[in-house]
Amino acid sequence: MALRTMPEKSAFAHDLIESVRAEIMRDIAAEKLPEAWDGIELREWIAERFARSMAAMLRKDKRRMRAYRNEVLIRNL
């Protein structure tokens, strides 16, 4: 999927964030999280949920993963 314009990139980011947010909120509503978790564990869990949403795609192409990491580093993202 080629996202060339900023509006396309913005829409993609919005949809991805909303999808992960909906999954997170479903798990919370279903009371799947341990009661003892506070902000530290919740932040880690949320970060992992977002990481999982993209990791499978990038891991399939090692060159693209290297290029991605390089761009994040160079652009201070």
Backbone as a chain_set.jsonl record, in Angstrom:
{"seq": "MALRTMPEKSAFAHDLIESVRAEIMRDIAAEKLPEAWDGIELREWIAERFARSMAAMLRKDKRRMRAYRNEVLIRNL", "coords": {"N": [[0.849, -1.166, 0.0], [0.812, 2.014, -1.043], [1.312, 4.995, 0.447], [1.157, 8.096, -0.405], [0.488, 10.829, -0.147], [0.178, 13.438, 2.347], [-2.448, 13.634, 3.499], [-3.333, 10.972, 3.029], [-1.499, 9.53, 4.566], [-2.078, 10.565, 7.064], [-4.757, 9.708, 7.395], [-4.344, 6.932, 7.394], [-2.74, 6.635, 9.708], [-4.543, 7.538, 11.649], [-6.605, 5.591, 11.403], [-5.189, 3.245, 12.095], [-4.359, 3.811, 14.739], [-6.868, 4.109, 15.924], [-7.892, 1.525, 15.602], [-6.136, -0.055, 17.208], [-6.587, 1.233, 19.634], [-9.294, 0.591, 20.042], [-9.111, -2.195, 20.404], [-7.607, -2.286, 22.777], [-9.338, -0.972, 24.571], [-11.473, -2.776, 24.531], [-10.336, -5.009, 25.826], [-9.895, -3.89, 28.341], [-12.529, -3.275, 29.114], [-13.511, -5.85, 29.253], [-12.343, -6.655, 31.505], [-9.805, -7.892, 31.541], [-7.285, -7.201, 32.366], [-4.784, -7.329, 34.94], [-5.633, -6.413, 38.281], [-3.679, -5.207, 39.824], [-2.064, -3.778, 38.124], [-0.653, -0.631, 37.307], [0.034, 2.675, 36.094], [2.616, 2.186, 35.039], [2.787, -0.541, 34.166], [0.583, -0.46, 32.451], [1.379, 1.421, 30.509], [3.512, 0.036, 29.316], [2.187, -2.24, 28.322], [0.374, -1.052, 26.522], [2.207, 0.102, 24.714], [3.379, -2.244, 23.733], [1.159, -3.372, 22.432], [0.787, -1.566, 20.304], [3.266, -1.897, 19.061], [3.138, -4.57, 18.25], [1.224, -4.334, 16.269], [2.545, -3.363, 14.061], [4.942, -4.711, 13.807], [4.94, -7.301, 12.661], [4.644, -6.856, 9.933], [6.965, -5.374, 9.187], [9.04, -7.078, 9.953], [9.08, -9.043, 8.052], [10.54, -8.117, 5.955], [13.706, -7.555, 5.979], [15.515, -5.645, 4.954], [13.868, -3.446, 4.585], [13.144, -2.973, 7.224], [15.61, -2.205, 8.338], [16.022, 0.152, 6.865], [13.838, 1.616, 7.775], [14.456, 1.89, 10.549], [16.79, 3.393, 10.295], [15.794, 5.808, 9.14], [14.139, 6.695, 11.248], [16.069, 7.214, 13.176], [17.738, 9.138, 11.881], [15.937, 11.229, 11.372], [15.16, 11.895, 13.873], [12.837, 10.833, 15.023]], "CA": [[0.0, 0.0, 0.0], [1.622, 3.222, -1.143], [0.701, 6.197, 1.015], [2.001, 9.129, -0.971], [0.156, 12.186, 0.29], [0.019, 13.615, 3.792], [-3.792, 13.214, 3.93], [-3.388, 9.505, 3.053], [-0.719, 9.094, 5.729], [-2.851, 10.953, 8.244], [-5.908, 8.8, 7.503], [-3.824, 5.62, 7.774], [-2.341, 6.709, 11.116], [-5.774, 7.636, 12.434], [-7.274, 4.287, 11.393], [-4.382, 2.286, 12.853], [-4.459, 4.173, 16.153], [-8.233, 3.805, 16.368], [-8.022, 0.071, 15.667], [-5.427, -0.529, 18.402], [-7.311, 1.785, 20.778], [-10.513, -0.194, 20.232], [-8.713, -3.484, 20.984], [-7.204, -2.027, 24.157], [-10.533, -0.661, 25.355], [-12.245, -4.029, 24.68], [-9.696, -5.81, 26.869], [-10.153, -3.237, 29.627], [-13.955, -3.465, 29.418], [-13.697, -7.265, 29.591], [-11.612, -6.842, 32.758], [-8.737, -8.865, 31.321], [-6.028, -6.732, 32.945], [-4.638, -7.534, 36.381], [-5.994, -5.262, 39.101], [-2.481, -4.597, 40.401], [-1.37, -2.939, 37.156], [-0.897, 0.807, 37.34], [0.498, 3.359, 34.899], [3.846, 1.611, 34.491], [2.43, -1.735, 33.382], [-0.338, -0.078, 31.376], [2.162, 2.035, 29.429], [4.258, -1.026, 28.632], [1.21, -3.063, 27.601], [-0.11, -0.263, 25.383], [3.311, 0.181, 23.754], [3.5, -3.56, 23.096], [0.03, -3.548, 21.515], [1.093, -0.807, 19.092], [4.422, -2.527, 18.415], [2.666, -5.786, 17.574], [0.419, -3.997, 15.102], [3.399, -3.09, 12.915], [6.144, -5.538, 13.779], [4.817, -8.443, 11.751], [4.853, -6.395, 8.567], [8.349, -4.98, 8.955], [9.967, -8.207, 10.144], [9.1, -9.861, 6.844], [11.478, -7.515, 5.019], [14.799, -7.063, 6.82], [16.051, -4.415, 4.38], [12.931, -2.353, 4.872], [13.245, -2.709, 8.659], [16.837, -1.425, 8.526], [15.774, 1.486, 6.312], [12.913, 2.264, 8.708], [15.201, 2.278, 11.753], [17.699, 4.463, 9.905], [15.014, 7.033, 9.0], [13.722, 7.129, 12.588], [17.257, 7.767, 13.818], [18.183, 10.349, 11.177], [14.927, 12.291, 11.49], [14.871, 12.098, 15.291], [11.425, 10.52, 15.255]], "C": [[0.898, 1.233, 0.0], [0.831, 4.413, -0.621], [1.578, 7.369, 0.605], [1.721, 10.525, -0.413], [0.033, 12.25, 1.808], [-1.399, 13.272, 4.245], [-3.943, 11.687, 3.972], [-2.649, 8.962, 4.275], [-1.464, 9.403, 7.021], [-4.036, 10.025, 8.465], [-5.459, 7.418, 7.937], [-3.466, 5.606, 9.26], [-3.568, 6.748, 12.016], [-6.464, 6.273, 12.536], [-6.515, 3.251, 12.216], [-4.492, 2.558, 14.349], [-5.835, 3.816, 16.694], [-8.444, 2.302, 16.513], [-7.358, -0.491, 16.929], [-6.139, -0.026, 19.66], [-8.567, 0.971, 21.078], [-10.198, -1.557, 20.854], [-8.356, -3.323, 22.464], [-8.426, -1.8, 25.042], [-11.424, -1.895, 25.535], [-11.657, -4.897, 25.79], [-9.934, -5.212, 28.251], [-11.601, -3.455, 30.046], [-14.252, -4.907, 29.833], [-12.96, -7.637, 30.87], [-10.53, -7.912, 32.655], [-7.43, -8.476, 32.008], [-5.972, -7.015, 34.444], [-4.97, -6.264, 37.151], [-4.781, -4.511, 39.612], [-1.742, -3.688, 39.421], [-1.708, -1.476, 37.367], [-0.308, 1.414, 36.064], [1.727, 2.758, 34.248], [3.527, 0.41, 33.613], [1.51, -1.383, 32.22], [0.415, 0.567, 30.21], [2.907, 0.977, 28.626], [3.322, -1.872, 27.775], [0.693, -2.331, 26.365], [0.973, -0.158, 24.313], [3.482, -1.14, 23.014], [2.37, -3.803, 22.105], [0.271, -2.795, 20.21], [2.261, -1.445, 18.343], [4.007, -3.776, 17.655], [1.899, -5.469, 16.302], [1.286, -3.72, 13.873], [4.555, -4.06, 12.755], [6.067, -6.667, 12.767], [5.092, -8.024, 10.314], [6.321, -6.088, 8.289], [9.323, -6.148, 9.086], [10.067, -9.085, 8.906], [10.147, -9.374, 5.849], [12.603, -6.841, 5.801], [15.411, -5.767, 6.278], [15.157, -3.223, 4.699], [12.976, -1.983, 6.355], [14.484, -1.872, 8.957], [16.639, 0.007, 8.028], [14.853, 2.276, 7.238], [13.665, 2.763, 9.939], [16.163, 3.431, 11.47], [16.954, 5.796, 9.787], [14.565, 7.574, 10.363], [14.894, 7.788, 13.303], [17.663, 9.1, 13.182], [17.211, 11.512, 11.41], [14.526, 12.586, 12.932], [13.376, 11.902, 15.587], [11.311, 9.738, 16.526]], "O": [[1.654, 1.459, 0.945], [-0.196, 4.786, -1.187], [2.627, 7.604, 1.205], [2.649, 11.314, -0.233], [-0.189, 11.234, 2.467], [-1.55, 12.66, 5.303], [-4.615, 11.163, 4.862], [-3.126, 8.04, 4.936], [-1.476, 8.598, 7.953], [-4.294, 9.601, 9.591], [-6.119, 6.788, 8.763], [-3.839, 4.684, 9.985], [-3.616, 6.06, 13.035], [-6.859, 5.852, 13.623], [-7.122, 2.469, 12.948], [-4.695, 1.634, 15.137], [-5.953, 3.281, 17.797], [-9.106, 1.857, 17.45], [-7.952, -1.307, 17.634], [-6.279, -0.763, 20.636], [-8.867, 0.694, 22.24], [-10.928, -2.025, 21.728], [-8.76, -4.133, 23.299], [-8.532, -2.369, 26.129], [-12.061, -2.046, 26.577], [-12.395, -5.458, 26.6], [-10.15, -5.941, 29.219], [-11.872, -3.783, 31.201], [-15.131, -5.156, 30.658], [-12.955, -8.8, 31.273], [-10.359, -8.731, 33.558], [-6.562, -9.324, 32.212], [-6.989, -6.949, 35.133], [-4.625, -5.164, 36.719], [-4.845, -3.298, 39.813], [-0.884, -2.908, 39.834], [-2.865, -1.109, 37.576], [-0.172, 0.718, 35.058], [1.869, 2.813, 33.026], [3.945, 0.348, 32.457], [1.639, -1.941, 31.13], [0.116, 0.285, 29.05], [2.928, 1.024, 27.396], [3.639, -2.181, 26.627], [0.586, -2.919, 25.288], [0.684, -0.314, 23.126], [3.704, -1.151, 21.804], [2.597, -4.384, 21.043], [-0.005, -3.319, 19.131], [2.238, -1.521, 17.115], [4.472, -4.012, 16.54], [1.921, -6.254, 15.354], [0.801, -3.834, 12.748], [5.089, -4.206, 11.656], [7.052, -6.952, 12.084], [5.714, -8.773, 9.56], [6.858, -6.502, 7.261], [10.334, -6.187, 8.384], [11.054, -9.8, 8.737], [10.591, -10.138, 4.992], [12.469, -5.695, 6.232], [15.785, -4.888, 7.054], [15.633, -2.139, 5.038], [12.858, -0.808, 6.703], [14.417, -0.929, 9.745], [17.043, 0.961, 8.692], [15.064, 3.468, 7.458], [13.527, 3.923, 10.327], [16.331, 4.329, 12.295], [17.437, 6.812, 10.286], [14.61, 8.782, 10.596], [14.722, 8.812, 13.964], [17.901, 10.079, 13.89], [17.636, 12.648, 11.621], [13.66, 13.424, 13.185], [12.75, 12.69, 16.296], [10.208, 9.363, 16.924]]}, "num_chains": 1, "name": "protein.A"}
